[in-house]
Amino acid sequence: MSIIGSLRVAMRRMDGWINQYTGVGGSKRTAHTVTRTARLAEEVIEELYACDGLAARAIDAVPKDALRGGLIVKTGDPEVDTAVRGILDALGVEEALAGAWTWGRAFGGGAVVLGADDGLDPSEPLDFGRVQRLAWVYDVDKRDLTPQSWERDETSPRFGKPNVYMLTRNGQGGAHSTVMVHASRLVIFRGARTTRRRALEGHGWGDSVLQRVYEDLRQARGGYAAVATLLQDASQGVFAIKDLYALMAQDDGAKTFEQRMELMDMSRGVARAILIDAEAERFERVETGALTGLPDILDRFVQMVSAGTEIPVTRLMGTSPAGLNATGESDVRGWYDVVAAEQRRTLKPRAEYIVRAILRTKAGPTGGVEPEGWSVDFPPLWQPTPSELADLRQKTSATDAAYITAGV
């Protein structure tokens, strides 16, 4: 290499932004590599749901708030509406929907099994025109459903989806049942949306909502555990004994030291004070370090979990909004918009499928005739306060009076 070439190489090294020794400017310090991680084991998810309140909130929040006010069935006939409401309550439909949706978010798949009596084998498609009654409903998760056959007709909207599942149920007292069930007899909830290839790897199911935030949950829990350790060590008691090494070097020094420690603990328990030798001993408490700034760091961990789950911190942690003039109304309204979208996109078509089965039953409130224009709706998520209702009535009455005065 020429002298000029060597100088150019040296200049590039001197002018580079990467320090090869410390890693500053390189991938060691500034870059984060996303690697393929395995799916969370179902046993891990189950333990997280049972033992970690933050993980359970991330799973429960949407189904719990979406079904908080229940379902409202409107057929145009109040008597039919009341009868359908009674059937929904008797069958526990809302509880089954909440359970299946919860298992879908937790494990990536859940379903409501419809016990529709249409005289056909459960492995056959459900025939609404032959349904005599809807005998029962119950919820299961994807571990109870194993796909057995798939739709191979490429012109079908269900192309590539399972047609028949093997449903396995286990109960107490050794109860066990295995039956083939057609997909039309299941109201399926899938988990977090994932790519088509990843869904194929998971037999058509989605991902757990905890999959994306698992590392954030671990860091948040680790941060809280670290702070708990710091709190224990924040203030350290120091017991100074004159000539301690000389005392320990004596033949019975260790025994004497033990007796002294026992006497000190006894004095703390009995007299709620520490009795020491004024000349040869000294006790003091030393602060090991400041804990300022730790709450802000913990809040950042929680915000990462909140961002991954799309659940506001106030809802995820059950805390009140902080700050001057903070009411949390914007967070609540934003969250309700998310829940309302999930009601419309996820819950409504599945609830209507079950209600249609009830309306089409021969022993149902309509004798098997499906009313025209019926619908399933939900109560408003935002509940106004009494003062807000009074203010609304006052404005409405003022508007009506203005219209009447103007002769509109």
Beta strands, then each sheet from edge to edge (+ up, - down):
strand 1: 72-74
strand 2: 109-117
strand 3: 133-141
strand 4: 145-150
strand 5: 162-170
strand 6: 176-182
strand 7: 186-190
strand 8: 235-241
strand 9: 281-287
strand 10: 375-377
sheet 1: 1+ 10-
sheet 2: 3+ 2- 7+
sheet 3: 4+ 5- 6+
sheet 4: 8+ 9-
end
